[in-house]
Amino acid sequence: MKQQDFDEAIKRLPSPVKIDTDIYIIPCINACCRFVFEKQHFYTNPQENELVMWVLKEIRY
């Protein structure tokens, strides 16, 4: 696996607010692995503004 493989997977991620699932798996085209992303919720200030983003959970070979 190369950095380019990970970069391509990032480009294929959908918006986390438009997807109902908490786990999103992207198979790598050039390597025998899968990137597993988990939806995380972060609160940015005391007014509880919520930031939702994908976080890499693991790489499965």
N, C-alpha and C positions, 0 to 999 in steps of 0.2 A: 504494500500500500504506500502511496506517495501523498504528499501534501495536495497535489492536484485532485486526487480522488476525493479527499475530504472537502475541498473547495467546491467541487461539482455537486456533492451531496448537499452542501449548504444552500446552493443556488436552487435546488429542487424542493427545499422545505416550504410548505404552505404557511400562511399566516396562522399563528397559534390561536388567535381569537375566532377564526373561521372554521376550526376543526374541533369536533366534540370529544375526541379521544385525548387521553393524557400521555399516551406513548405513540411515537411515530417511528417506523423502521424504514430505512432507505437502503436498498441493496447497492453495493458498489459495482459499477459496470466493469472496471478494469482489474479488480482484485477479488479474491474470494472472501469477502467479508460483508457485514451489514452494520450500518451505523444506527444505533438506537438512541433516540432523543426523547426526553421527558419534558412535559410542559411544566414550567415553574411560574409561580405567582410571586411577585415582589411588590412591597408597598414602599413607595418612594418618599412619603412624608407623613406627618401626623394626620393629615386630612384623608389618609388612606387612598391616595391615588394608586391604582393598581397597574403594574407593568407585567405583561405576560410574554414569556419568551421560551424558546426551545433551548434546552441544555443537554449537551452530550452526556448520556448515561453510561454507555459502554460501546465497545466495538467487538462484534462477534465474528469469530473466524470459523 
